[in-house]
Amino acid sequence: MIPFVSTATVYEVKRIVANLFYARLCGSMSLLSQFGPPTICIFCNFLLHSLQEMKKELTILIAGTFLWCAGILLAPIFSPSVVSDVLYKVYSTVCHQFSSRSLYLYGEPLGVCVRCCAIYGGFLVALLVLRISAVVRRQQYSPLLIFAVSIVPIAIDGLLSFTYFYEPTTVSRIVTGGLFGAGLAFILHASLSELIHSILQKLHMGYE
C-alpha cells in the first residue's frame, strides 16, 4: 500500500476506473447511472470464461483469419512501399482488385474488393461468435441449409450484374459478401479445426 493512501481511497479510484471503462465500452456516459462495477465484473467474468473455453485449434484459426484481414488494411497503409506491393500481389491471387469496386483507405484501395472484404470480415466475425457464445456453438446446424441461405443472395447479386437492368451497389456487396463469409465459417470451422489439430499432432510427434 502506498503511504498516506487509505483503503477507501484505493477503492474509490478502482470504482472510478471501472466506471470509465464501462462508459467507454458502452459509448455513453449516461449509462453510468444505470450500471456499475458489479455489472462490469459479470461482463468480464463471462468474457474470460468464454475465452477459456476456446479450443487451441479455433484460436489458431481465428488468429490466422485476423492476420489475413489485417493484411487487407495494411496494404494501403504501407503504400507506397515494398511491403504494400507484396501484399497487393498476394491478394491479387484471390481477388480481381477492381478499383471501382473497392473501398479506399488513405487514398489507396484496400487489398481486395469490397465484396471480398465482406466475405473475410463475415468469416472472422462468425468465428468469434461461434467461440464466444456457448449457445450458438452448441446448436445443431444443417450445413446444406446454411450453404443455401448464404450462397443464394450472393449468387443472385452476382448473376444479375451481368444483366443490363441491375448493377450491384456497395451495400449489396457488403451484405451478400458478409452473409456468405459467415455461412462458410459455420460450415467449415469444425473441419478446419480438425485439420489444424492433425497438423499440431504431427508437429508434436516430430519433436518427440
Secondary structure, 3 states (H helix, E strand, C coil): CCCCCCHHHHHHHHHHHHHHHHHHHHCCHHHHHCCCHHHHHHHHHHHHHHHHCCCHHHHHHHHHHHHHHHHHHHHHHCCCCHHHHHHHHHHCCCCCCCHHHCCEECCEECCCCHHHHHHHHHHHHHHHHHHHCHHHHHCCCCHHHHHHHHHHHHHHHHHHCCCCCCCCCHHHHHHHHHHHHHHHHHHHHHHHHHHHHHHHHHHHHHHC
